């Protein structure tokens, strides 16, 4: 297995979303057999979940973390131990001994994040005060839900039950797709509901303006990309943007920034586990 730790000069970096390096440990028989410090390649906040998953990481140890990042990591199947401090090596040893505890979502860096974060782009920033956009008994409260998502033909595309960990988010704050958020905002703990969402309440319809072509010569590193590969580009504002390689020629590469679920009808069975 692999354990990743947010890293800075041998210690645990205290802001998951802004870490520039991870120390990744290879574990066999509950013993560290190797470790390597690696850069994040410009990824930040929730985009780090996909980055760590691609590295084969199963456990993350970090300092501060917000709910959006925790949700993204849960969806990637990565176990999180947040609120850790001190030496990276010592934290890993504590984990292997079963002595490391997690604080879960925490908010340690309000001022730092407030100065450099766009809340519309990043629900995971610990310093962002979420704007509540829905009304309901659970609006503004942290909820934990189990869910199963299927397409109209019954094919399952996601399930928190399979991961064994409920999804946690702030209800009514727009952290989830609109139809999912609207369903949860008035549910009671223990209640189970089934919903059917048209694209407008899920991931929207594909936007043709989100498909763009650039010259390979103008994008260093793009020459090695392959069709259908998913990568992250950086926007002018400095935020990571997840895109799919839609087409590639000898001179040009076309990216599609539409969500892969865009245009699809989705079905969810949602079980509200807890409200706090």
N, C-alpha and C positions, 0 to 999 in steps of 0.2 A: 504494500500500500504506500501511498505518498501523503505526506503532511506538508502543508504550506504555512509559513508564518510571515506576516508583514514585517519587513526588515529595514533597520537603519542602524548602522554601526554596531552590529551585534545584538541590538535590543529590538523589542517589539515596537514597530511604528504604531502610533496611537490613533491613526485615522485610516481605516480600511480603504475608503473611497479615493484617498489621495496618495496611497503608497506607490512608490516608484520601483520598488524591488520586493521580491519574496525570497525567502530561503526555503527551498524545497528539500524535504528529507525522504529518503527511500527507506522503508521499514520492512524487515523480514524477521519473523519469529519474535516480534515485540522488541526488536533491537535496531538501532540506526546503523545502516550499512554504508550509507553515503549521503552527502548533502551538497547542494549547489545554490548559489545566489544568482537569481535571474531577474532581468528587468521586465517591466509590464508592457513594453512595446507601445506605450502611449495610452493603454486602456485605463479606464477610471470608473469608479462607482459600480453600477450594476453590470457594466460590460466586463468587469473583472471575473464575474461568475463563469462566463463562457471561456474566458482565457484560462482560468484554473482547470475547468473541466477538460479543455484540450490538452492540458499538461498531465492529465490523469490523476489529479489531486482528489482525495476523498475526505480529507479533514483540513479545516482552516483554523488557525489560531491567530487572533488579532486583538486590537484595542477597541476603539470606538467604532460603532456600526449602527446604521439606521435601518428601519423596517423594510425599505425597498430593496436594499442590498441583501438583507437576510432572506427575503422572499425569493430573490433571484438565485441565491445560493442553494436554497431548499429545492427549487425547481431543477437545479443542476445536479441534485443528489449529493451535495457537499455538506458534511456535518460541520457546524460552526461552534467554536469556543471563543466568545467575545469577552472583552473586559480584562484580558491578560496584560501583564506588565513585566518589565525586566528583561532578562536574557532570553533570547530565542531558544538556545540549546536547553536551558533549564526548563522552559515551558514545555518543550517536547518531552523531556524526561518525565516531568510531572504527568503529562498526558498518558504516557506509556505505563506509568505506575497507577493510573486511575485516580490521581490526586488533583487533576485540573478541573476547576469549575467554570461554568460560563454564566455571564450576567445577561446574556441575550441582547436585545436591542438596548442601546444606551446612547447618551447624548453628551459627549465630552468636549466637543470643539465648536461651540456655537458661534463665537465671534469669527474664528478663522474661516468657517464655511460660509457664514453670512456674507462675507466680503467677496467671495469668488464663485458663488454658486447660483445657477439659474434654477429655481424650484420647478419650473415647467419641464426642465430637462432631466432633473434628478430628484426623485422622491426618496433616494437613499441617504441624502446628506443629513447627518445628525443635526446640523445647525438650522435646517430649514423648518420653519413652522408651517405645517401643511394647511392649505386653504380648504375649508370644508365647503363643498359645492353641492351637497345633497342634504335634504332634511329627512329626519327619521330618528327613532329611539336610540339607534346605535351610532349616529353621526358623530364623528370626532373621537370615538372610542376605539381602542385596539381590540380587534376580534381575531379569533382563530377558527378556521373552517377546514373541514375535509371536503374534497370535491372529486368528481370524475367527469372528464370532458370527452364527448363523442361527436363524430360527424353524423349526418342524417342516415348513413347506411349502417350505423351502429359501431363503426370502427373507433376504438379508443385512441385519443391523441395525448392524453395526460391524465394523471391520477395522483393525488396526494396520498391516497390509501396505499398505493403500491410503494411509495417512498417511506411510509410509516411515520410521517410527520405532518401535522396540520399546517396550513398556510396562515401566516399572521400578517395583518395589515391594518391601517387606520381606515375605518369605515367612512364612506362619504367624502374621502379626500382625493378621489380620482386616481388612486394608485392602481386600481384594477380597471379592466374594460368596463364600459358604462353599464351594460346590462347585468353583469355580475355584481357590480357595486350596488346597483339599485335593488337587486334581489336581497342582498344581505342587510341593508341599512335598517330594515324593519323586522328582521327575523328574531325569534326567541331562541335562547340556548336550548339545544336538543332538537330543534326543529329541522326537518329535512324538506327541501323543495326541489322541484325539477323545472328548469327553464329552457326555453328555446330562443336563441338570439339570431336575428337577422344581421347581416354584415354591419349595418349602421350602428348597432349596439355592441358590436364586437370589435373587429379590427378594421372596419371600414372597407370601402371599395378600393381597388388598386388605383393609385394616382399616377398617370402617365408622366407627370413632371418629376416623379421620384426615380425615373429611369434616366440615366445620363451616361455619356460616353466621354472618355478622356484619352489623350495620347499616352501610350505606354512610356514613351521617352520622357514625359513630363511627370510621371509618378514612379519614383524609384522603388524597386522591389516588385512592381506589378508584373514584370516579365515572367515571374515564376508562378503566378496565379493560374488556376485552372477553372474551367467553366463549372458552375454550380457551387464553387467554393464560397464559404461565408467568411468575411473578413471585417475588420473595423477600420474606417477612415476617420480622419479628424475634421470636424467642421471649422469654419472660420472663427467661431467663438471658442474653439478649443475642446468641444465635447466629442466623445466617440460616437460614431454613427455606424450601425450594423448594416452591412450591404451584402448582396449576393452577386457573384459574377454571372451575369446573364449571357454574355457573349464575349468572344475574344478573337481578334484577327492578328495578323503579324504586326500591325501598327497601332491598333486601338483596342480598348477594353471597355465594355459596357457593364455598369453596375445597376442593380435594382435595390432601392432602399425601402420598398414596400415590405410590410410584414408578410411572412409566408402564409399567414392565415387570412390575409386580406381577400375580401370577396366571398368568404365561406360562411355558411350558416353553422352555428355551433349549439350543442346541447350540453347542459351541465346538471348534474345532481349535486346539490350543495347541502352540507350538514354543518350547522353552526355549533361549534364545540364550546366556545367561551367568549364572554364579553368582559372587558375590564377598562 
